[in-house]
Amino acid sequence: MLQIQQNVSLKNFNTFGVDVKARYFVEINHADDLVELFMDPQWHQIERLVIGGGSNMLFIEDFDGLVLHMNIRGIEHRINHNEVFVEAGGGEVWNDLVNYCVQRGFAGMENLSLIPGSVGASPIQNIGAYGVELKDVFSSCKAFEIATGKFRTFSKADCEFGYRESVFKNTLKGQYIIVSVKFDLSLTANLNLKYGAIEQELQNRGISEPTIKDVSQVVAHIRVAKLPDPSTIGNAGSFFKNPVITTAEFEPIKQNYPDIVNYPAGDGLVKLAAGWLIEQCGWRGKVVGNTGTWKNQALVLVNHGGATGQEVYNFSSLIIDSVYTKFGVTLQREVNIIG
Ligand code: EPU
């Protein structure tokens, strides 16, 4: 029997540590729990929110609906010659899955070490770090369609992955719940070391022929040095996306700011480093009330303790305004704003 609780604090279910309440809350431990839940028509009418690790959301008020906390577990793998097929429950912690693979020598996920959040959330925004994105290892996922009560398999093409984007955030938003994800990995490492900080740190450690374990450890080291640990300082990783603009828009900015950090983004487009833009506006490490930006990475907004979601949100608006005033570039929030 499913247990539906009422007025549940979500403080421990969002990495920002914002203290809001959910009117209804249910823990989903098996895919079939979803079938059971949505057999009751009342849950079709009400606003719903699916939470995995709660690591990419900011609540600005109590949630007057049903929160589904995804807790479907299990990791399995099958090896065929050099290929490794891994399947994981959506409620598994992303980094536990990465460790499972790295420990067994299954290559492909090492650059994605220590990203907070759950496996089920990983396709939604096509998580990525240090030159690798989820789509590089993704094979397919199984999702529950709320309207019909049926399960559907999504191939990589079906997911329409883009930079921190997928079909689940766009045309199919709110319609499906991911219950498990399959990955294609390999027993042969094909290391992606093009990210400068990785090479640097490998050199510092005197490692010239790195294994996937080395890369995983180095990535974890870089993340820990740059990003605040949500278990001590509430945050949701990068708060904004790195903006992508046209080369025509970029040229005049580059003339005024020759040092601007930028990366080619194909098709006459340029990606800017939002952290750099924010730092140039003087925000890095600033504390404003209970919130602020992280001292080592201005793209990360933090809860220094007791911040409300509204406070963090208002602060993010100040940043958007000042980046726009200085550079004429509009930052978009990467974190989901709930409320
Ligand atoms: N920078 C600054 N000041 C800052 C922050 C960054 O000048 O305060 C400069 C850095 O020196 C560097 C550039 O901006 O030249 C890029 O910084 P970084 O390498 O830290 O990466 P990022 O573009 O800010 C993205 C992802 C991160 C991911 C890293 C590493 C987005 C929105 N963020 O950050 O992902 O870990 O690359 O690959 O794409 C997340 O999405 O939550 C996240 C943490």
Boltz pocket constraint, residues with backbone or C-beta under 6 A from the ligand:
constraints:
  - pocket:
      binder: B
      contacts: [[A, 128], [A, 129], [A, 130], [A, 131], [A, 226], [A, 236], [A, 237], [A, 238], [A, 239], [A, 240], [A, 241], [A, 242], [A, 261], [A, 273], [A, 274], [A, 275], [A, 276], [A, 277], [A, 279], [A, 284], [A, 294], [A, 296], [A, 297], [A, 298], [A, 299], [A, 334]]
      max_distance: 6.0
